[in-house]
Amino acid sequence: MKKLHIRLLGSLSIADVNGQDLTPTGRKAQALLAMLATGRDGRRTRAWLQSRLWSDRGPDQAAGSLRSCLYEIRSALSDHKSVLQTDRVNVRLDLGQVTVDVLDMTSIEWLSMVSQGVEFLEGLDVADEEFNHWLVEQRQHWSQRSETPHQTAAQPTTPEDPRATKPEDRPDWALSVTVFPLENVTGEDKNTFMGIGLSEDLVTRMQRLRWLPVIRAPATLSGVGPQRYSGAAMADGLGAQFYVEGSISQERNARIGRFRLTEAETARVIWSQSYDLDPFLAEDALDTVFNDVVASIDRTVSRTVLRKVMAEDNRSDHYQDQIWRGRWHLAQLTRADSQIALRHLENALKINPNVTEGLIQMAFWHLWRNWVGRDDGDGLGAAEHFARKAMTLDPDDGRIYAVLGIAEAWRRNHASAIMFLNEALDLNPNLAIAHHQLGSALIHDDRPDEAIAPIAEAMRYSPRDQLDFAFQTEMAVALTRTGAYEEAYVRATRALMMKPRYWYGHLVRILVAEQLGDAAKLDEARRAFDHAGIRLDPHQIEALPFRSADFPRQLREIVG
């Protein structure tokens, strides 16, 4: 079939090879065609189109209006209706069957249009504020493009994807971060070298985050932070999506180190923190500062990317996209999400079976299935299989040893588990899950007094974690077994505020209330457990990997 031609410069039109006009008459139908023609691979999601053309309507009304609009376009296209393709999620214009003027114009044609004052989608008036925002952005983009006609027009860079090289390319969420030297604003030259040294030390420690590559700033930037130029542009030039910068200042006889994490694309500061450096310098304890900074960067970048990936309208089949979607669904800790996570992780491993991140995330998936008692087979064995395969690719990733330690802990091999988890922390001292699981393993090994510190570290390195209910419950268990009942009750209560149906948290709180001899607290705890409607299988208590039977026996007595 011969191609149709879509004109977007000037009044929108679509015609066949013989010049027959196939343009739909409706303004929103024309707008929809324009949006598809400028979309990546000619594709937009239904939700995206509805939000731009019917933003003042409810979802059902907007969906119905979109269907009517698509019918109008198909009717106008007549025998060429196959150009428009739809499924439940996407609407696509087959760019293999059409040519679009703005995608195929030569430099001379661009100059000709500019000289005539031709405008993108001239005269197209649609009564929707969101569409008009989009139209303004597009007109600005194409106007700027017209000012540089020497660029190749065949594959334009659109406002939605400023770094695209092909229409079908999608963000693959491959990430990196760069660290700039801290700016010396103390007025003392000696602190310039301190700023450079602190930045170098931070780079060394950040390299332990194996999932987030660190790009070293060029040596020529030593002592020249991005504050003098555009930090975002400098990071982008290095190929980094995030950058760390900051300063050393003198305030009230104290040297203050400030660190900021910025997203290069938006130049938005997404995390910042200040530290009084002198006490740490005096005690040679800067590791405390670095561990806090690295942990904050770890969780902030992860949460930022997860939000962006899950908000992205046009999803892709790229490896990184599948990994991040798998991570997001796994973190929701529900049965339905776990199955979605599995599909994404399996897709990622089909695309690239020999990348550490996919193997590690699949290992964590099997551990989670074992934790909630939903494994049909040897979940621990599967987790170990993926972890050991990842180890052959990157033996320095602390998460691998954390997986092996967790698997050993659940087999009641406590000494081996503690060894693996300590090895994980040697490789990455900021790894919250390793701190948590080390504390858990020490509790199960009847060493609750030693468990309190690592669990507290897990909470410090990953506040507001999705697993905070588990952190709080394990802390409550450790405190209970060391006799700190008042604080244990508070911890168990906090865990249940975040996870009201967590059976372990309920039993621990009831047990603590009994130990306190507080009738009001005991009544409150029992009523909350009954109200939660939990169907507790006795095997769940038996599965807790304690070395001795004392604590599980106390829990069993609660439920009778």
C-alpha positions in Angstrom: 0.0 0.0 0.0 1.3 3.4 -0.9 2.0 5.8 1.9 -0.2 8.6 3.1 1.2 12.0 3.8 0.6 14.0 7.0 1.3 17.7 7.1 1.7 19.4 10.5 3.3 22.6 9.4 0.5 25.0 8.4 -3.0 23.6 8.6 -3.1 19.9 9.5 -4.0 17.6 6.6 -3.6 13.9 5.6 -3.8 12.8 2.0 -3.2 9.7 -0.1 -0.7 9.5 -2.9 -3.2 10.8 -5.4 -3.9 13.9 -3.3 -7.3 12.8 -2.0 -8.0 14.6 1.3 -8.5 12.1 4.2 -8.4 14.7 7.0 -11.1 14.2 9.7 -13.2 17.3 10.3 -13.2 17.3 14.1 -10.6 19.4 15.8 -9.9 16.9 18.5 -9.6 14.2 15.8 -7.0 16.4 14.1 -5.2 17.0 17.3 -5.1 13.3 18.1 -3.5 12.6 14.7 -0.9 15.3 15.4 -0.1 13.8 18.8 0.4 10.4 17.3 2.5 11.6 14.4 4.9 13.3 16.9 4.9 10.5 19.4 7.7 8.0 19.7 7.2 5.3 17.1 3.8 7.0 16.4 2.5 5.8 19.7 0.7 7.3 22.7 -1.2 5.6 25.5 -4.9 6.0 25.8 -4.4 7.6 29.3 -2.0 10.2 27.9 -4.4 11.2 25.1 -7.4 11.3 27.4 -5.5 13.6 29.8 -4.5 16.0 27.0 -7.8 16.2 25.1 -10.5 15.6 27.7 -8.7 16.7 30.9 -12.0 18.1 32.3 -13.9 14.8 32.1 -13.9 11.7 34.3 -12.0 8.6 33.2 -15.1 6.8 31.8 -16.3 9.9 29.9 -12.8 10.6 28.6 -12.4 6.9 27.4 -15.8 7.1 25.6 -14.8 10.4 23.9 -11.5 8.8 22.8 -13.4 5.9 21.3 -15.7 8.2 19.3 -12.7 10.2 18.1 -10.9 7.1 16.9 -14.0 6.1 15.0 -14.1 9.5 13.3 -10.5 9.1 12.2 -11.0 5.6 10.9 -14.1 6.7 9.0 -12.1 9.6 7.4 -9.2 7.3 6.5 -11.6 4.9 4.7 -9.5 2.2 3.0 -6.4 3.3 4.8 -7.9 2.7 8.3 -5.2 0.0 9.1 -2.8 3.0 9.6 -4.5 3.5 12.9 -3.8 0.6 15.4 -5.1 0.2 18.9 -5.1 -2.1 21.9 -6.3 -1.8 25.4 -3.4 0.5 26.4 -2.0 2.2 23.3 -3.0 4.0 20.2 -0.5 3.9 17.4 -0.1 5.5 14.0 1.9 3.1 11.7 4.8 5.3 10.6 5.7 2.7 8.1 2.5 3.6 6.1 2.8 7.4 6.4 5.2 10.2 5.9 5.2 13.2 8.2 6.5 16.6 6.9 8.3 17.6 10.1 10.1 14.3 10.2 11.3 14.3 6.6 12.1 17.9 5.7 15.4 18.9 4.2 17.3 22.0 5.3 16.2 24.0 2.3 12.6 23.1 2.9 12.9 24.2 6.6 14.3 27.5 5.5 11.5 28.0 3.0 8.9 27.3 5.6 10.6 29.7 8.1 10.7 32.5 5.5 7.0 32.1 4.9 6.2 32.3 8.6 4.4 28.9 8.6 3.4 27.7 12.1 3.1 24.2 13.5 -0.6 23.2 13.5 -1.7 26.6 12.3 -5.2 27.5 13.3 -5.9 24.4 15.3 -8.0 25.5 18.3 -9.0 22.9 20.9 -10.8 23.9 24.1 -8.6 22.0 26.5 -6.0 23.6 28.7 -3.7 20.5 28.7 -3.7 20.3 24.9 -2.9 24.0 24.6 0.1 23.5 27.0 1.3 20.7 24.7 0.8 22.8 21.6 2.8 25.7 23.0 5.7 23.3 23.8 5.6 21.8 20.3 5.5 25.2 18.6 8.4 26.4 20.6 10.3 23.2 19.8 9.7 23.3 16.0 10.4 27.0 15.9 13.8 26.4 17.5 14.4 23.6 15.1 13.7 25.9 12.2 16.4 28.2 13.5 19.0 25.4 13.1 18.1 23.9 9.7 21.5 22.4 9.3 20.4 19.5 11.7 19.2 16.3 10.1 15.4 16.4 10.1 14.7 12.8 9.6 14.8 11.8 13.3 13.9 14.9 15.4 14.4 15.3 19.0 11.0 16.0 20.5 10.2 17.9 23.8 9.1 14.7 25.5 12.4 12.9 24.9 15.2 15.5 24.5 17.9 12.8 24.1 16.2 10.4 21.7 18.1 9.3 18.7 15.3 7.2 17.1 11.5 7.6 17.3 11.2 4.1 18.7 13.8 4.6 21.5 12.5 4.6 25.0 14.3 5.5 28.3 16.0 2.4 29.5 16.6 3.9 33.0 20.3 3.0 33.0 21.7 5.3 35.6 24.9 6.9 36.8 26.0 9.6 39.3 29.0 11.9 39.4 30.5 13.6 42.3 32.0 17.2 42.1 34.6 18.6 44.5 33.1 20.4 47.5 33.5 24.1 47.1 35.7 25.8 49.8 33.9 28.9 51.1 35.8 29.1 54.3 38.4 31.6 53.0 41.2 29.2 54.0 43.2 27.6 51.2 43.8 24.4 53.2 40.1 23.6 53.1 40.2 23.4 49.3 42.2 20.2 49.5 39.8 18.9 52.2 36.9 19.5 49.8 38.7 17.6 47.0 39.7 14.8 49.4 36.2 14.4 50.8 34.8 14.1 47.3 37.3 11.5 46.4 36.6 9.5 49.5 32.9 9.7 48.8 33.4 8.4 45.3 35.3 5.4 46.7 32.5 4.6 49.1 29.8 5.1 46.5 31.4 2.5 44.3 30.1 0.0 46.8 26.6 0.7 45.4 27.0 -1.7 42.5 23.7 -0.9 41.0 24.5 2.8 40.6 27.7 3.4 38.7 29.8 6.4 39.7 31.5 8.6 37.0 34.5 10.4 38.3 34.6 14.2 37.5 37.6 15.1 35.4 40.7 16.0 37.3 40.6 19.5 35.7 37.6 20.2 37.8 39.5 19.8 41.1 38.5 22.7 43.3 36.0 24.0 40.7 32.5 22.9 41.7 29.4 23.2 39.5 28.3 26.3 41.4 30.4 28.4 39.0 28.8 26.9 35.9 25.8 24.7 35.3 26.0 21.6 37.4 23.2 20.0 35.3 25.0 20.6 32.1 28.3 19.4 33.5 26.7 16.2 34.7 24.9 15.7 31.4 28.2 16.2 29.6 29.7 13.3 31.6 26.6 11.2 30.9 25.4 11.2 34.5 21.7 11.5 35.5 22.4 12.6 39.0 25.2 14.6 40.6 26.5 15.3 44.1 28.0 18.7 45.0 28.3 20.9 48.1 30.5 23.1 50.1 32.7 23.5 53.2 31.9 26.6 55.2 33.1 28.1 58.5 30.2 28.7 60.9 30.5 29.6 64.6 34.0 28.1 64.8 32.8 24.9 63.2 33.5 23.5 59.7 30.2 22.6 58.1 30.1 20.1 55.2 27.1 20.4 53.0 26.1 17.7 50.5 23.4 18.0 47.8 22.1 15.4 45.4 20.6 16.9 42.2 18.7 15.3 39.3 20.6 16.6 36.2 17.6 16.6 33.8 15.5 18.9 36.0 18.3 20.6 38.0 16.1 19.8 41.1 17.8 19.2 44.4 16.3 15.9 45.7 18.3 15.5 48.9 20.6 17.6 51.0 22.2 17.4 54.4 24.7 19.3 56.6 27.3 17.9 59.0 29.6 19.5 61.6 32.8 17.9 60.4 35.2 18.8 63.3 34.0 16.1 65.8 34.3 13.4 63.1 37.7 14.7 62.0 39.0 14.8 65.6 38.0 11.2 66.1 39.0 10.0 62.6 35.4 8.9 62.2 34.4 10.3 58.8 33.1 6.9 57.8 30.0 7.8 59.9 29.4 10.8 57.6 30.1 8.9 54.4 27.9 6.0 55.3 25.0 8.4 56.0 25.6 10.2 52.7 25.9 7.1 50.6 22.8 5.5 52.2 20.8 8.7 51.5 21.9 8.8 47.9 21.1 5.1 47.5 17.5 5.3 48.7 16.8 8.8 47.2 17.9 7.8 43.7 16.1 4.5 43.9 12.8 6.1 45.0 13.1 8.9 42.5 13.6 6.5 39.6 10.8 4.2 40.8 8.4 7.1 40.8 9.4 8.1 37.3 9.4 4.6 35.8 5.9 3.9 37.2 4.6 7.2 36.0 5.9 6.8 32.5 3.0 6.6 30.1 4.8 4.9 27.2 6.2 1.8 28.7 9.0 -0.1 27.0 10.4 -3.6 26.8 13.9 -2.5 27.6 15.9 -4.4 30.1 16.2 -1.6 32.6 12.5 -0.7 32.4 11.6 -4.3 33.2 14.0 -4.4 36.1 12.7 -1.2 37.7 9.0 -2.2 37.3 9.9 -5.6 38.8 11.5 -3.8 41.8 8.5 -1.5 42.3 6.0 -4.3 42.3 8.1 -6.5 44.5 8.3 -3.7 47.1 4.5 -3.5 47.4 4.6 -6.9 49.3 1.3 -8.2 48.0 0.4 -11.5 46.3 -0.8 -9.8 43.1 2.2 -7.5 42.8 4.6 -10.4 43.4 3.2 -12.1 40.3 3.6 -8.9 38.2 7.1 -8.5 39.6 7.9 -12.0 38.5 6.8 -11.4 34.9 8.9 -8.2 34.7 12.0 -9.9 36.1 11.6 -12.9 33.9 11.3 -10.6 30.9 14.5 -8.8 32.0 16.4 -12.1 32.2 15.1 -13.2 28.8 16.5 -9.9 27.3 19.8 -10.2 29.1 20.4 -13.3 31.3 23.9 -12.3 32.4 23.4 -9.0 34.2 24.0 -8.9 37.9 21.0 -6.7 38.7 18.4 -9.0 37.2 19.8 -12.0 38.9 19.9 -10.3 42.3 16.3 -9.0 42.0 15.1 -12.5 41.1 17.0 -13.9 44.1 15.2 -11.4 46.3 11.8 -12.4 44.7 12.4 -16.0 45.8 13.4 -14.9 49.3 10.2 -12.9 49.6 8.1 -15.8 48.5 9.8 -18.0 51.1 9.3 -15.4 53.8 5.5 -15.2 53.3 5.2 -19.0 53.0 4.0 -19.1 49.4 6.8 -21.1 47.8 5.7 -24.3 46.0 9.2 -25.6 45.9 12.7 -24.8 47.2 12.6 -21.0 47.2 15.8 -20.7 49.2 17.6 -23.0 46.8 16.4 -20.8 43.9 17.5 -17.6 45.6 20.9 -19.1 46.2 21.1 -20.2 42.5 20.5 -16.7 41.2 22.8 -15.2 43.8 25.7 -17.5 43.0 25.3 -16.8 39.3 25.4 -13.1 40.0 28.5 -13.7 42.1 30.4 -15.0 39.0 29.6 -11.7 37.3 30.3 -9.3 40.2 31.8 -10.8 43.4 31.9 -7.4 45.1 28.2 -6.7 45.3 27.2 -6.9 49.0 23.6 -7.8 48.1 24.7 -11.2 46.9 26.1 -12.1 50.3 23.0 -10.7 52.0 20.9 -13.1 49.9 23.1 -16.1 50.9 23.0 -15.0 54.5 19.2 -14.7 54.6 18.9 -18.2 53.0 21.2 -19.7 55.6 19.3 -17.9 58.4 16.0 -19.5 57.4 17.7 -22.9 57.4 18.8 -22.2 61.0 22.4 -22.2 60.0 23.0 -19.1 62.2 26.8 -19.0 62.2 27.0 -19.3 58.5 24.2 -16.7 58.1 26.0 -14.2 60.3 29.3 -14.7 58.4 27.6 -14.0 55.0 25.8 -10.9 56.4 28.9 -9.5 57.9 30.7 -10.0 54.5 27.8 -8.2 52.9 28.4 -5.2 55.2 32.1 -5.3 54.6 31.4 -4.8 51.0 28.6 -2.2 51.5 28.3 -0.8 55.0 25.2 1.1 54.0 23.1 -1.9 53.0 20.0 -1.6 55.2 18.7 -5.1 54.5 22.0 -6.7 55.6 21.9 -4.7 58.9 18.3 -5.8 59.4 18.9 -9.4 58.6 22.1 -9.5 60.7 20.0 -8.3 63.7 17.3 -10.9 62.9 19.9 -13.7 62.7 21.4 -12.7 66.0 17.9 -12.7 67.6 17.2 -16.2 66.2 20.6 -17.3 67.5 19.5 -16.3 71.0 21.8 -13.2 71.1 19.1 -10.4 71.3 21.4 -7.9 73.1 23.7 -7.9 70.1 20.8 -7.6 67.6 19.7 -4.1 68.7 22.6 -2.2 67.1 22.3 -3.6 63.6 18.6 -3.2 63.5 18.9 0.4 64.6 21.4 0.9 61.8 18.9 -0.5 59.2 16.4 2.0 60.4 18.9 4.9 60.2 20.1 4.0 56.7 16.6 3.4 55.3 14.0 5.4 57.1 10.4 5.1 55.8 11.4 1.8 54.2 8.6 -0.5 53.0 10.0 -3.1 55.3 10.0 -0.7 58.3 7.2 -2.8 59.9 9.6 -5.8 59.9 12.4 -3.6 61.3 10.2 -2.4 64.1 8.9 -5.9 64.9 12.4 -7.4 65.0 13.5 -4.5 67.3 10.5 -5.2 69.5 11.5 -8.9 69.7 15.1 -8.0 70.7 13.9 -5.5 73.3 11.4 -8.0 74.7 14.1 -10.7 75.1 16.3 -8.2 76.9 13.5 -7.0 79.2 12.9 -3.5 77.7 9.2 -4.1 77.6 7.9 -0.5 77.4 9.9 0.4 74.3 9.2 -3.0 72.8 5.4 -2.3 73.1 5.9 1.1 71.3 7.9 -0.6 68.5 5.3 -3.4 68.0 2.5 -0.8 67.9 4.4 1.2 65.3 4.9 -1.9 63.2 1.1 -2.6 63.2 0.3 1.0 62.3 2.2 0.4 59.0 1.1 -3.3 58.6 -2.2 -3.8 60.5 -2.4 -7.5 59.5 1.1 -8.5 60.3 0.6 -11.6 62.5 4.1 -11.6 64.0 3.7 -8.0 65.1 0.4 -8.7 66.8 1.7 -11.7 68.7 4.8 -9.8 69.9 2.7 -6.9 71.1 0.4 -9.3 73.0 3.4 -11.0 74.6 4.9 -7.7 75.6 1.7 -6.5 77.2 1.6 -9.8 79.2 5.2 -9.2 80.3 4.3 -5.7 81.4 1.3 -6.9 83.4 -0.7 -4.0 81.9 -4.3 -5.1 81.6 -5.4 -2.1 79.4 -2.5 -2.7 77.0 -3.2 -6.4 76.9 -6.9 -5.9 76.2 -6.0 -3.4 73.4 -3.5 -5.7 71.8 -5.9 -8.7 71.9 -8.8 -6.8 70.5 -6.6 -5.5 67.7 -5.5 -9.0 66.8 -9.1 -10.3 66.8 -10.3 -7.3 64.7 -7.6 -8.0 62.1 -9.2 -11.3 61.3 -5.9 -13.1 60.8 -6.1 -16.8 60.1 -2.9 -18.0 61.7 -1.4 -21.3 60.7 0.6 -22.8 63.6 3.2 -23.8 61.0 4.0 -20.1 60.6 5.2 -19.9 64.2 7.1 -23.2 63.8 8.9 -21.8 60.7 10.5 -19.0 62.7 14.1 -20.0 62.7 15.0 -19.7 66.4 17.8 -21.9 67.8 15.8 -22.6 71.0 12.1 -23.3 71.3 11.4 -20.8 74.2 10.2 -17.8 72.3 8.1 -19.7 69.7 6.5 -21.6 72.6 5.5 -18.3 74.2 3.9 -17.2 70.9 2.0 -20.4 70.5 0.6 -20.0 74.0 -0.9 -16.7 73.0 -3.1 -18.3 70.3 -3.8 -21.5 72.2 
